[in-house]
Amino acid sequence: MATRVFPIKGATTDYCRIRITIMAISSTSIPKFAFSNSLRLTSLKPKLPSSLIFKSQTPKPLTLKPNRRNQITSLFTGIVEEMGKVRELGFDESGESFDMVIHSPTVLEDVNLGDSIAVNGTCLTVTEFDSERLEFKVGLAPETLRKTSLIELEKGSVVNLERAVKPSTRMGGHFVQGHVDGTGEIVSMEVEGDSLWIKVKTSPEILRFIVAKGFIAVDGTSLTVVDVFDEEECFNFMLVEYTQQKVVIPLKKIGQKVNLEVDILGKYVERLLSSGFVESIKSR
């Protein structure tokens, strides 16, 4: 077991401390981070850019509030609620936890500890928040940094944000889990009138689930695929003027990565076909 201490200012001039006991993760499950005066990440591939390596500091603690909600299974729609700004990111004092603090007035309106928020389409858990500073903190696991474009973020980056939907929420997009399947690379951005055409190259493993006029979540934004170019291993989509002003994709440049989550229905269909389910039905 390991103990983490959070300072919380009390009614007196002294600080009281609460201790949260957490289970230490086995070294065989997640690579260890090697660090010294300048924290360095040596186990992740690809390695973090130098912008994410900085000296350990003692940041102002975010206010901890008791969690009164049970953990729920999250679902999103791909309709971005807000573009937040990364205020801080890097390792905590232990050198093992990589955290990110995001400024976001809208999504904090009804936030609770343990809530799920999609950050550029990646489902992350709120671990701390400060309603006065309009900030919340999330942790980024090594696997998250390996598989998503969040590894390219730096202080000041703008990110798409969406809270998990409620049963009463209008479904304006499509079913998005916030489980990124992989990344794609922007290969072209072309203007046509007030619209913006964007072409993205991705791996064959992801491209096989992408179909023309089908759904896809790009950096957490629910979009309609226009065409698929199998020989180029690319697909494209179009952003109208309104969408361009509400999401981060137009702010990116050619060569940058985007998070991709394909329509989950396609993955279920492939699973059924590969399992022999169809053949078993025919044989009845």
Backbone as CSV, one residue per row, in Angstrom:
resi,resn,N_x,N_y,N_z,CA_x,CA_y,CA_z,C_x,C_y,C_z
1,MET,0.841,-1.200,0.000,0.000,0.000,0.000,0.873,1.245,0.000
2,ALA,0.362,2.348,-0.580,1.091,3.611,-0.596,0.180,4.707,-0.091
3,THR,0.768,5.722,0.520,-0.018,6.805,1.103,0.319,8.110,0.423
4,ARG,-0.722,8.839,-0.042,-0.527,10.135,-0.664,-1.145,11.210,0.219
5,VAL,-0.420,12.294,0.434,-0.853,13.340,1.367,-1.247,14.576,0.586
6,PHE,-2.456,15.104,0.860,-2.935,16.322,0.224,-3.068,17.402,1.289
7,PRO,-2.418,18.565,1.141,-2.590,19.664,2.095,-3.907,20.381,1.864
8,ILE,-4.665,20.607,2.909,-5.924,21.334,2.811,-5.958,22.398,3.907
9,LYS,-6.177,23.623,3.521,-6.137,24.719,4.471,-7.355,24.673,5.389
10,GLY,-7.129,24.725,6.668,-8.219,24.652,7.624,-8.555,25.998,8.210
11,ALA,-9.293,25.999,9.333,-9.738,27.252,9.938,-8.606,27.942,10.690
12,THR,-7.551,27.181,11.055,-6.432,27.762,11.785,-5.312,28.085,10.810
13,THR,-4.196,28.594,11.360,-3.061,28.940,10.491,-2.290,27.712,10.059
14,ASP,-2.502,26.618,10.766,-1.834,25.382,10.384,-2.614,24.689,9.287
15,TYR,-1.975,23.730,8.703,-2.629,22.916,7.685,-2.898,21.534,8.271
16,CYS,-4.117,21.092,8.057,-4.412,19.715,8.433,-4.138,18.848,7.233
17,ARG,-3.943,17.640,7.446,-3.619,16.734,6.344,-4.567,15.540,6.358
18,ILE,-4.937,15.152,5.181,-5.692,13.921,5.055,-4.837,12.948,4.278
19,ARG,-4.997,11.731,4.580,-4.208,10.700,3.910,-5.144,9.783,3.126
20,ILE,-4.799,9.628,1.889,-5.572,8.750,1.035,-4.697,7.557,0.700
21,THR,-5.134,6.397,1.094,-4.351,5.195,0.863,-4.741,4.579,-0.467
22,ILE,-3.762,4.360,-1.262,-4.002,3.790,-2.578,-3.131,2.553,-2.748
23,MET,-3.606,1.659,-3.561,-2.877,0.423,-3.805,-1.709,0.701,-4.737
24,ALA,-0.511,0.316,-4.355,0.667,0.504,-5.212,0.558,-0.434,-6.400
25,ILE,0.818,0.115,-7.583,0.719,-0.677,-8.804,1.999,-1.472,-8.993
26,SER,1.845,-2.729,-9.377,3.012,-3.583,-9.606,3.871,-3.035,-10.722
27,SER,5.172,-3.152,-10.577,6.096,-2.644,-11.584,5.991,-3.422,-12.886
28,THR,5.330,-4.588,-12.836,5.213,-5.368,-14.068,4.038,-4.923,-14.914
29,SER,3.126,-4.094,-14.367,1.942,-3.711,-15.113,2.115,-2.426,-15.887
30,ILE,2.768,-1.411,-15.297,2.981,-0.123,-15.952,4.443,0.244,-15.792
31,PRO,5.098,0.699,-16.860,6.521,1.051,-16.767,6.769,2.128,-15.738
32,LYS,7.870,2.017,-15.028,8.257,3.012,-14.033,8.869,4.228,-14.700
33,PHE,8.682,5.375,-14.093,9.281,6.594,-14.598,10.597,6.846,-13.859
34,ALA,11.649,7.144,-14.608,12.910,7.513,-13.992,12.976,9.029,-13.926
35,PHE,13.313,9.578,-12.763,13.322,11.030,-12.653,14.407,11.484,-11.686
36,SER,14.846,12.744,-11.861,15.818,13.356,-10.970,15.378,14.775,-10.737
37,ASN,16.304,15.746,-10.743,15.900,17.131,-10.574,15.013,17.573,-11.735
38,SER,15.412,17.236,-12.972,14.531,17.436,-14.119,13.869,16.097,-14.393
39,LEU,12.524,16.052,-14.265,11.822,14.794,-14.411,11.905,14.330,-15.855
40,ARG,12.277,13.072,-16.037,12.394,12.545,-17.391,11.621,11.240,-17.500
41,LEU,10.952,11.082,-18.602,10.176,9.889,-18.865,10.977,8.997,-19.801
42,THR,11.341,7.793,-19.343,12.234,6.960,-20.138,11.572,5.716,-20.688
43,SER,10.370,5.379,-20.192,9.783,4.111,-20.584,8.776,4.224,-21.717
44,LEU,8.172,5.393,-21.915,7.140,5.520,-22.922,7.733,5.552,-24.317
45,LYS,7.038,4.948,-25.268,7.407,4.997,-26.664,6.164,5.343,-27.461
46,PRO,6.120,6.460,-28.230,7.226,7.391,-28.389,7.447,8.231,-27.146
47,LYS,8.661,8.788,-26.996,8.976,9.565,-25.816,8.231,10.885,-25.820
48,LEU,7.985,11.412,-24.635,7.308,12.697,-24.512,8.174,13.798,-25.085
49,PRO,7.565,14.808,-25.712,8.347,15.954,-26.174,8.924,16.714,-25.002
50,SER,9.975,17.484,-25.265,10.656,18.201,-24.186,9.748,19.178,-23.485
51,SER,8.654,19.607,-24.165,7.736,20.562,-23.549,7.013,19.972,-22.352
52,LEU,6.976,18.620,-22.257,6.294,17.983,-21.143,7.254,17.573,-20.035
53,ILE,8.529,17.906,-20.154,9.512,17.558,-19.139,9.909,18.821,-18.401
54,PHE,9.586,18.900,-17.129,9.880,20.119,-16.395,10.236,19.775,-14.964
55,LYS,10.829,20.725,-14.266,11.256,20.497,-12.905,10.065,20.393,-11.964
56,SER,10.229,19.563,-10.951,9.168,19.364,-9.977,8.876,20.654,-9.225
57,GLN,7.594,20.975,-9.122,7.161,22.154,-8.396,6.090,21.761,-7.388
58,THR,5.755,22.664,-6.511,4.691,22.418,-5.547,3.518,23.310,-5.906
59,PRO,2.576,22.817,-6.737,1.470,23.652,-7.182,0.466,23.881,-6.067
60,LYS,-0.360,24.918,-6.244,-1.432,25.157,-5.291,-2.424,24.009,-5.386
61,PRO,-2.765,23.399,-4.250,-3.644,22.232,-4.295,-5.055,22.613,-4.714
62,LEU,-5.652,21.767,-5.563,-7.048,21.957,-5.903,-7.903,21.457,-4.754
63,THR,-9.073,22.033,-4.591,-9.946,21.679,-3.482,-10.493,20.270,-3.663
64,LEU,-10.328,19.464,-2.653,-10.902,18.123,-2.659,-12.303,18.170,-2.074
65,LYS,-13.236,17.529,-2.742,-14.597,17.457,-2.239,-14.998,16.000,-2.175
66,PRO,-15.806,15.629,-1.193,-16.177,14.222,-1.044,-16.968,13.725,-2.244
67,ASN,-16.695,12.493,-2.636,-17.390,11.887,-3.760,-18.644,11.196,-3.259
68,ARG,-19.791,11.709,-3.663,-21.058,11.157,-3.198,-21.739,10.316,-4.278
69,ARG,-21.001,10.068,-5.355,-21.613,9.325,-6.444,-20.860,8.027,-6.697
70,ASN,-21.598,7.004,-7.065,-20.969,5.756,-7.443,-20.443,5.887,-8.867
71,GLN,-19.413,5.123,-9.173,-18.846,5.156,-10.511,-19.870,4.642,-11.516
72,ILE,-19.985,5.321,-12.663,-20.950,4.929,-13.670,-20.230,4.647,-14.981
73,THR,-20.911,3.915,-15.850,-20.384,3.682,-17.188,-20.686,4.903,-18.028
74,SER,-19.678,5.446,-18.699,-19.826,6.725,-19.373,-20.186,6.554,-20.839
75,LEU,-20.940,7.532,-21.330,-21.300,7.586,-22.735,-21.297,9.047,-23.156
76,PHE,-20.802,9.301,-24.370,-20.756,10.657,-24.900,-21.467,10.690,-26.249
77,THR,-21.661,11.890,-26.775,-22.342,12.024,-28.058,-21.442,12.590,-29.138
78,GLY,-20.273,13.095,-28.765,-19.388,13.702,-29.743,-19.757,15.137,-30.066
79,ILE,-20.669,15.728,-29.293,-21.015,17.131,-29.458,-20.215,17.924,-28.426
80,VAL,-19.186,18.617,-28.868,-18.269,19.313,-27.974,-19.012,20.439,-27.243
81,GLU,-18.889,20.455,-25.904,-19.552,21.488,-25.113,-18.715,22.750,-24.975
82,GLU,-17.408,22.553,-24.968,-16.542,23.678,-24.634,-15.110,23.364,-25.059
83,MET,-14.367,24.414,-25.388,-12.932,24.264,-25.601,-12.213,24.780,-24.360
84,GLY,-11.568,23.884,-23.636,-10.839,24.253,-22.428,-9.375,24.492,-22.741
85,LYS,-8.673,25.052,-21.771,-7.251,25.341,-21.956,-6.430,24.618,-20.899
86,VAL,-5.356,23.975,-21.333,-4.467,23.267,-20.412,-3.684,24.300,-19.594
87,ARG,-3.849,24.248,-18.270,-3.147,25.168,-17.383,-1.819,24.584,-16.897
88,GLU,-1.822,23.326,-16.542,-0.617,22.656,-16.050,-0.647,21.207,-16.508
89,LEU,0.531,20.626,-16.721,0.613,19.194,-16.942,2.034,18.722,-16.653
90,GLY,2.127,17.506,-16.148,3.427,16.946,-15.799,3.295,15.961,-14.659
91,PHE,4.426,15.497,-14.150,4.437,14.514,-13.079,4.117,15.144,-11.735
92,ASP,3.532,14.360,-10.858,3.306,14.841,-9.496,4.594,14.693,-8.688
93,GLU,4.519,14.951,-7.390,5.718,14.930,-6.550,6.365,13.551,-6.487
94,SER,5.557,12.491,-6.691,6.125,11.139,-6.641,6.917,10.809,-7.897
95,GLY,6.667,11.558,-8.973,7.339,11.275,-10.238,6.737,10.126,-10.995
96,GLU,5.629,9.555,-10.519,5.020,8.399,-11.169,3.664,8.717,-11.792
97,SER,2.971,9.721,-11.303,1.650,10.062,-11.824,1.748,11.289,-12.720
98,PHE,1.249,11.166,-13.953,1.261,12.277,-14.889,-0.126,12.903,-14.909
99,ASP,-0.235,14.156,-14.479,-1.519,14.819,-14.313,-1.660,16.013,-15.243
100,MET,-2.912,16.400,-15.492,-3.201,17.565,-16.321,-4.308,18.374,-15.666
101,VAL,-4.111,19.693,-15.588,-5.110,20.608,-15.041,-5.656,21.443,-16.189
102,ILE,-6.993,21.492,-16.306,-7.648,22.165,-17.420,-8.598,23.238,-16.909
103,HIS,-8.540,24.411,-17.511,-9.476,25.493,-17.198,-10.718,25.328,-18.069
104,SER,-11.899,25.281,-17.427,-13.116,24.971,-18.180,-14.354,25.438,-17.429
105,PRO,-14.860,26.633,-17.680,-16.024,27.153,-16.953,-17.291,26.311,-17.108
106,THR,-17.559,25.821,-18.318,-18.843,25.165,-18.577,-18.960,23.795,-17.933
107,VAL,-17.970,22.925,-18.158,-18.103,21.545,-17.677,-18.016,21.441,-16.156
108,LEU,-17.608,22.506,-15.480,-17.518,22.478,-14.026,-18.826,22.872,-13.349
109,GLU,-19.860,23.159,-14.114,-21.112,23.623,-13.536,-21.716,22.610,-12.572
110,ASP,-21.576,21.316,-12.862,-22.163,20.300,-11.982,-21.191,19.143,-11.771
111,VAL,-19.891,19.458,-11.727,-18.877,18.406,-11.652,-18.825,17.765,-10.273
112,ASN,-18.476,16.495,-10.232,-18.229,15.746,-9.003,-16.948,14.939,-9.184
113,LEU,-16.301,14.622,-8.073,-15.135,13.753,-8.156,-15.541,12.410,-8.742
114,GLY,-14.717,11.893,-9.629,-15.009,10.622,-10.272,-15.805,10.748,-11.546
115,ASP,-16.270,11.961,-11.879,-16.993,12.153,-13.134,-16.082,11.891,-14.333
116,SER,-16.696,11.489,-15.431,-15.954,11.271,-16.668,-16.142,12.465,-17.595
117,ILE,-15.030,12.958,-18.126,-15.045,14.045,-19.096,-14.186,13.626,-20.279
118,ALA,-14.724,13.789,-21.482,-13.963,13.466,-22.683,-13.073,14.648,-23.038
119,VAL,-11.775,14.421,-23.053,-10.784,15.443,-23.408,-10.199,15.060,-24.760
120,ASN,-10.531,15.824,-25.789,-10.163,15.452,-27.170,-10.578,14.016,-27.466
121,GLY,-11.766,13.655,-26.969,-12.312,12.336,-27.253,-11.805,11.226,-26.380
122,THR,-10.976,11.533,-25.396,-10.430,10.525,-24.487,-11.149,10.615,-23.149
123,CYS,-11.803,9.555,-22.747,-12.549,9.546,-21.485,-11.570,9.553,-20.315
124,LEU,-11.597,10.621,-19.510,-10.713,10.763,-18.364,-11.538,11.044,-17.111
125,THR,-10.982,10.711,-15.955,-11.695,10.829,-14.687,-11.234,12.050,-13.907
126,VAL,-12.193,12.825,-13.416,-11.886,13.992,-12.601,-11.386,13.525,-11.237
127,THR,-10.154,13.902,-10.888,-9.578,13.508,-9.600,-9.588,14.643,-8.581
128,GLU,-9.573,15.880,-9.039,-9.672,17.058,-8.187,-10.294,18.177,-9.008
129,PHE,-10.906,19.153,-8.323,-11.400,20.317,-9.048,-11.494,21.511,-8.113
130,ASP,-11.488,22.691,-8.693,-11.563,23.942,-7.956,-12.610,24.817,-8.644
131,SER,-13.768,24.972,-8.001,-14.877,25.714,-8.597,-14.585,27.202,-8.704
132,GLU,-13.739,27.725,-7.820,-13.417,29.149,-7.864,-12.443,29.461,-8.990
133,ARG,-11.460,28.609,-9.184,-10.476,28.813,-10.246,-10.948,28.241,-11.582
134,LEU,-12.105,27.540,-11.553,-12.683,26.933,-12.756,-11.701,25.971,-13.405
135,GLU,-11.151,25.071,-12.587,-10.174,24.104,-13.063,-10.502,22.711,-12.552
136,PHE,-10.104,21.717,-13.308,-10.203,20.340,-12.832,-8.950,19.588,-13.246
137,LYS,-8.663,18.525,-12.507,-7.464,17.728,-12.757,-7.841,16.314,-13.171
138,VAL,-7.080,15.767,-14.124,-7.232,14.379,-14.541,-5.859,13.736,-14.585
139,GLY,-5.818,12.439,-14.447,-4.570,11.694,-14.548,-4.460,11.022,-15.906
140,LEU,-3.235,10.959,-16.440,-2.991,10.326,-17.731,-2.086,9.114,-17.528
141,ALA,-2.619,7.944,-17.800,-1.846,6.714,-17.663,-0.861,6.581,-18.820
142,PRO,0.225,5.832,-18.638,1.176,5.625,-19.728,0.526,5.096,-21.002
143,GLU,-0.438,4.183,-20.859,-1.107,3.633,-22.045,-1.903,4.714,-22.772
144,THR,-2.505,5.632,-22.015,-3.245,6.738,-22.626,-2.307,7.619,-23.440
145,LEU,-1.134,7.899,-22.907,-0.168,8.733,-23.617,0.368,8.017,-24.861
146,ARG,0.491,6.693,-24.782,0.991,5.941,-25.929,-0.016,5.896,-27.076
147,LYS,-1.306,5.779,-26.742,-2.314,5.490,-27.747,-3.079,6.708,-28.245
148,THR,-2.912,7.868,-27.635,-3.701,9.033,-28.025,-2.801,10.208,-28.403
149,SER,-3.435,11.239,-28.944,-2.697,12.445,-29.318,-2.462,13.365,-28.123
150,LEU,-2.919,12.981,-26.945,-2.715,13.823,-25.759,-1.233,13.987,-25.441
151,ILE,-0.398,13.096,-25.968,1.031,13.190,-25.733,1.614,14.454,-26.368
152,GLU,0.899,15.047,-27.331,1.383,16.247,-28.006,0.959,17.541,-27.304
153,LEU,0.123,17.422,-26.263,-0.354,18.616,-25.578,0.771,19.279,-24.794
154,GLU,0.637,20.573,-24.579,1.556,21.329,-23.747,0.773,22.409,-23.027
155,LYS,1.408,23.083,-22.110,0.751,24.148,-21.369,0.249,25.208,-22.341
156,GLY,-1.047,25.538,-22.241,-1.652,26.513,-23.135,-2.423,25.889,-24.277
157,SER,-2.299,24.573,-24.477,-3.037,23.903,-25.547,-4.539,23.991,-25.300
158,VAL,-5.299,24.049,-26.386,-6.758,24.066,-26.304,-7.270,22.659,-26.592
159,VAL,-8.270,22.210,-25.821,-8.783,20.849,-25.959,-10.307,20.862,-26.009
160,ASN,-10.865,19.886,-26.739,-12.315,19.688,-26.762,-12.764,19.030,-25.472
161,LEU,-13.881,19.482,-24.919,-14.404,18.916,-23.674,-15.881,18.563,-23.835
162,GLU,-16.240,17.407,-23.286,-17.649,17.001,-23.235,-17.877,16.167,-21.989
163,ARG,-18.916,16.522,-21.231,-19.299,15.714,-20.082,-20.057,14.474,-20.540
164,ALA,-20.008,13.425,-19.722,-20.789,12.230,-20.026,-22.271,12.591,-20.028
165,VAL,-23.030,11.954,-20.917,-24.439,12.297,-21.066,-25.258,11.747,-19.907
166,LYS,-26.403,12.394,-19.672,-27.387,11.924,-18.705,-28.546,11.278,-19.468
167,PRO,-29.399,10.507,-18.773,-30.539,9.890,-19.467,-31.454,10.900,-20.144
168,SER,-31.450,12.139,-19.639,-32.332,13.170,-20.197,-31.672,13.978,-21.309
169,THR,-30.394,13.681,-21.604,-29.662,14.462,-22.591,-30.138,14.176,-24.011
170,ARG,-30.289,15.220,-24.843,-30.626,15.041,-26.243,-29.411,14.473,-26.969
171,MET,-29.607,13.378,-27.709,-28.507,12.741,-28.437,-28.305,13.444,-29.773
172,GLY,-27.400,14.413,-29.814,-27.196,15.183,-31.027,-26.161,14.594,-31.951
173,GLY,-25.318,13.685,-31.456,-24.262,13.109,-32.284,-24.481,11.624,-32.477
174,HIS,-23.506,10.806,-32.039,-23.676,9.363,-32.081,-23.063,8.780,-30.808
175,PHE,-23.193,7.479,-30.627,-22.669,6.848,-29.418,-21.148,6.885,-29.424
176,VAL,-20.570,7.590,-28.470,-19.116,7.710,-28.337,-18.741,7.284,-26.926
177,GLN,-17.813,6.349,-26.813,-17.419,5.836,-25.498,-16.270,6.620,-24.873
178,GLY,-15.525,7.331,-25.692,-14.331,7.972,-25.170,-13.159,7.015,-25.087
179,HIS,-13.282,5.866,-25.750,-12.215,4.869,-25.806,-11.531,4.997,-27.161
180,VAL,-10.450,5.721,-27.208,-9.773,6.015,-28.467,-9.210,4.737,-29.089
181,ASP,-9.545,4.509,-30.356,-9.050,3.316,-31.061,-7.635,3.511,-31.567
182,GLY,-7.251,4.742,-31.801,-5.922,5.044,-32.299,-5.879,6.482,-32.783
183,THR,-4.803,6.831,-33.447,-4.656,8.200,-33.927,-4.550,8.221,-35.446
184,GLY,-4.795,9.397,-35.993,-4.593,9.636,-37.409,-3.748,10.884,-37.580
185,GLU,-3.219,11.076,-38.764,-2.390,12.244,-39.056,-3.067,13.105,-40.115
186,ILE,-3.191,14.387,-39.837,-3.778,15.306,-40.807,-2.815,15.451,-41.986
187,VAL,-3.298,15.139,-43.205,-2.435,15.214,-44.382,-2.814,16.360,-45.302
188,SER,-4.032,16.892,-45.173,-4.406,18.052,-45.985,-5.568,18.791,-45.338
189,MET,-5.593,20.107,-45.560,-6.672,20.978,-45.089,-6.952,21.972,-46.216
190,GLU,-8.142,21.892,-46.797,-8.477,22.718,-47.939,-9.776,23.484,-47.686
191,VAL,-9.759,24.763,-48.032,-10.919,25.632,-47.841,-11.787,25.609,-49.095
192,GLU,-13.093,25.487,-48.911,-14.055,25.596,-50.002,-15.211,26.459,-49.514
193,GLY,-15.256,27.690,-49.979,-16.250,28.622,-49.462,-15.982,28.872,-47.991
194,ASP,-17.008,28.686,-47.156,-16.815,28.837,-45.716,-16.626,27.484,-45.037
195,SER,-16.431,26.439,-45.819,-16.231,25.096,-45.277,-14.756,24.720,-45.326
196,LEU,-14.381,23.739,-44.496,-12.999,23.266,-44.432,-12.976,21.761,-44.619
197,TRP,-12.268,21.305,-45.675,-12.111,19.878,-45.927,-10.808,19.403,-45.281
198,ILE,-10.896,18.302,-44.567,-9.718,17.759,-43.882,-9.573,16.282,-44.233
199,LYS,-8.359,15.904,-44.637,-8.070,14.497,-44.936,-7.117,13.962,-43.877
200,VAL,-7.420,12.763,-43.391,-6.653,12.150,-42.308,-6.167,10.769,-42.739
201,LYS,-4.902,10.491,-42.473,-4.343,9.171,-42.748,-4.256,8.385,-41.455
202,THR,-4.645,7.113,-41.517,-4.606,6.283,-40.320,-4.197,4.868,-40.699
203,SER,-4.139,3.989,-39.733,-3.691,2.619,-39.971,-4.801,1.790,-40.615
204,PRO,-4.436,0.734,-41.367,-5.448,-0.147,-41.973,-6.375,-0.768,-40.934
205,GLU,-5.858,-1.016,-39.731,-6.670,-1.624,-38.669,-7.838,-0.729,-38.274
206,ILE,-7.650,0.576,-38.354,-8.731,1.510,-38.033,-9.550,1.825,-39.273
207,LEU,-8.883,1.962,-40.405,-9.564,2.368,-41.636,-10.638,1.363,-42.054
208,ARG,-10.451,0.089,-41.730,-11.428,-0.915,-42.156,-12.788,-0.717,-41.500
209,PHE,-12.843,0.039,-40.390,-14.105,0.309,-39.712,-14.731,1.636,-40.153
210,ILE,-14.061,2.353,-41.048,-14.544,3.666,-41.473,-15.215,3.533,-42.827
211,VAL,-16.453,4.004,-42.933,-17.215,3.888,-44.177,-17.735,5.272,-44.572
212,ALA,-17.882,5.467,-45.875,-18.421,6.729,-46.375,-19.823,6.960,-45.828
213,LYS,-20.079,8.167,-45.380,-21.344,8.608,-44.782,-21.594,7.974,-43.420
214,GLY,-20.546,7.349,-42.859,-20.683,6.767,-41.527,-20.193,7.727,-40.450
215,PHE,-20.374,7.338,-39.200,-19.943,8.152,-38.065,-18.480,7.914,-37.740
216,ILE,-17.820,8.950,-37.220,-16.506,8.816,-36.609,-16.317,9.965,-35.633
217,ALA,-15.609,9.708,-34.545,-15.276,10.756,-33.574,-13.816,11.146,-33.787
218,VAL,-13.586,12.410,-34.145,-12.236,12.931,-34.362,-11.947,13.944,-33.263
219,ASP,-10.978,13.637,-32.404,-10.723,14.456,-31.210,-12.002,14.680,-30.416
220,GLY,-12.845,13.640,-30.388,-14.076,13.718,-29.608,-15.218,14.428,-30.292
221,THR,-15.038,14.843,-31.546,-16.088,15.536,-32.287,-16.813,14.550,-33.201
222,SER,-18.118,14.446,-33.052,-18.902,13.550,-33.893,-18.984,14.122,-35.304
223,LEU,-18.469,13.368,-36.280,-18.419,13.844,-37.663,-18.901,12.759,-38.622
224,THR,-19.287,13.192,-39.805,-19.703,12.269,-40.854,-18.571,12.116,-41.865
225,VAL,-18.180,10.890,-42.120,-17.143,10.613,-43.120,-17.708,10.905,-44.504
226,VAL,-16.956,11.605,-45.324,-17.395,11.882,-46.691,-16.923,10.776,-47.626
227,ASP,-15.618,10.553,-47.690,-15.061,9.514,-48.564,-13.952,8.755,-47.837
228,VAL,-13.732,7.525,-48.290,-12.633,6.696,-47.791,-11.724,6.368,-48.968
229,PHE,-10.423,6.570,-48.795,-9.440,6.327,-49.852,-8.533,5.179,-49.400
230,ASP,-8.929,3.959,-49.740,-8.222,2.777,-49.246,-6.767,2.743,-49.689
231,GLU,-6.483,3.099,-50.946,-5.112,3.043,-51.434,-4.209,4.032,-50.701
232,GLU,-4.768,5.166,-50.289,-3.994,6.176,-49.564,-4.038,5.958,-48.060
233,GLU,-4.888,5.015,-47.633,-5.119,4.781,-46.209,-5.605,6.060,-45.530
234,CYS,-6.537,6.725,-46.210,-7.045,8.011,-45.720,-8.572,8.044,-45.765
235,PHE,-9.130,9.000,-45.052,-10.545,9.343,-45.160,-10.642,10.853,-44.995
236,ASN,-11.751,11.432,-45.403,-11.894,12.874,-45.233,-13.256,13.226,-44.655
237,PHE,-13.372,14.441,-44.189,-14.618,14.970,-43.649,-14.611,16.477,-43.856
238,MET,-15.769,17.089,-43.660,-15.914,18.516,-43.899,-16.470,19.190,-42.644
239,LEU,-15.907,20.359,-42.330,-16.370,21.148,-41.191,-17.036,22.420,-41.697
240,VAL,-18.290,22.629,-41.316,-18.963,23.875,-41.673,-18.410,25.000,-40.804
241,GLU,-18.737,26.230,-41.140,-18.168,27.387,-40.456,-18.451,27.359,-38.952
242,TYR,-19.669,27.015,-38.571,-20.037,26.997,-37.148,-19.163,26.010,-36.381
243,THR,-19.007,24.801,-36.923,-18.212,23.779,-36.248,-16.755,24.201,-36.133
244,GLN,-16.247,24.873,-37.147,-14.853,25.328,-37.122,-14.581,26.232,-35.926
245,GLN,-15.589,26.966,-35.481,-15.419,27.908,-34.376,-15.584,27.257,-33.008
246,LYS,-16.051,25.991,-32.992,-16.397,25.353,-31.728,-15.501,24.184,-31.342
247,VAL,-14.605,23.759,-32.248,-13.755,22.606,-31.953,-12.299,22.946,-32.258
248,VAL,-11.394,22.088,-31.789,-9.964,22.389,-31.900,-9.345,21.935,-33.223
249,ILE,-10.038,21.105,-33.994,-9.442,20.524,-35.194,-8.899,21.586,-36.148
250,PRO,-9.635,22.674,-36.457,-9.088,23.672,-37.393,-7.839,24.380,-36.865
251,LEU,-7.598,24.310,-35.553,-6.426,24.956,-34.977,-5.162,24.124,-35.177
252,LYS,-5.337,22.875,-35.583,-4.182,22.003,-35.780,-3.577,22.223,-37.163
253,LYS,-2.372,21.709,-37.335,-1.650,21.876,-38.587,-1.443,20.527,-39.266
254,ILE,-1.116,20.578,-40.546,-0.810,19.352,-41.280,0.365,18.645,-40.609
255,GLY,0.208,17.359,-40.401,1.236,16.573,-39.729,0.923,16.282,-38.277
256,GLN,-0.025,17.016,-37.690,-0.384,16.773,-36.294,-1.355,15.600,-36.183
257,LYS,-1.406,15.015,-34.993,-2.250,13.853,-34.753,-3.641,14.268,-34.267
258,VAL,-4.613,13.389,-34.543,-5.961,13.519,-33.997,-6.364,12.161,-33.435
259,ASN,-7.151,12.177,-32.363,-7.671,10.943,-31.798,-8.848,10.449,-32.622
260,LEU,-8.919,9.147,-32.827,-9.989,8.562,-33.615,-10.713,7.485,-32.816
261,GLU,-12.035,7.542,-32.845,-12.859,6.465,-32.295,-13.905,6.109,-33.343
262,VAL,-13.839,4.898,-33.844,-14.766,4.479,-34.891,-16.108,4.105,-34.279
263,ASP,-17.105,3.972,-35.131,-18.447,3.596,-34.682,-18.397,2.200,-34.069
264,ILE,-18.835,2.092,-32.832,-18.748,0.819,-32.114,-19.580,-0.272,-32.774
265,LEU,-20.628,0.099,-33.522,-21.453,-0.905,-34.187,-20.637,-1.715,-35.177
266,GLY,-19.704,-1.061,-35.858,-18.854,-1.775,-36.810,-17.985,-2.817,-36.119
267,LYS,-17.503,-2.487,-34.936,-16.658,-3.431,-34.200,-17.473,-4.633,-33.720
268,TYR,-18.722,-4.379,-33.326,-19.586,-5.491,-32.901,-19.892,-6.418,-34.080
269,VAL,-20.147,-5.829,-35.252,-20.445,-6.637,-36.432,-19.254,-7.521,-36.785
270,GLU,-18.051,-6.936,-36.786,-16.863,-7.734,-37.100,-16.680,-8.864,-36.095
271,ARG,-16.929,-8.567,-34.836,-16.779,-9.587,-33.797,-17.750,-10.746,-34.024
272,LEU,-18.975,-10.426,-34.380,-19.966,-11.472,-34.622,-19.587,-12.314,-35.827
273,LEU,-19.128,-11.662,-36.891,-18.754,-12.396,-38.102,-17.552,-13.293,-37.869
274,SER,-16.557,-12.788,-37.133,-15.341,-13.574,-36.894,-15.568,-14.714,-35.915
275,SER,-16.611,-14.614,-35.114,-16.875,-15.652,-34.110,-17.660,-16.833,-34.673
276,GLY,-18.104,-16.712,-35.924,-18.890,-17.793,-36.518,-20.355,-17.726,-36.172
277,PHE,-20.794,-16.595,-35.650,-22.193,-16.453,-35.226,-23.141,-16.605,-36.405
278,VAL,-22.804,-15.978,-37.538,-23.684,-16.043,-38.709,-23.828,-17.475,-39.208
279,GLU,-22.711,-18.208,-39.276,-22.756,-19.587,-39.732,-23.607,-20.467,-38.819
280,SER,-23.504,-20.191,-37.505,-24.299,-20.992,-36.557,-25.783,-20.721,-36.720
281,ILE,-26.152,-19.491,-37.091,-27.556,-19.184,-37.333,-28.046,-19.879,-38.597
282,LYS,-27.213,-19.875,-39.666,-27.598,-20.498,-40.926,-27.792,-22.001,-40.781
283,SER,-27.026,-22.623,-39.895,-27.065,-24.082,-39.751,-28.270,-24.565,-38.963
284,ARG,-29.004,-23.651,-38.372,-30.162,-24.068,-37.556,-31.327,-24.472,-38.440
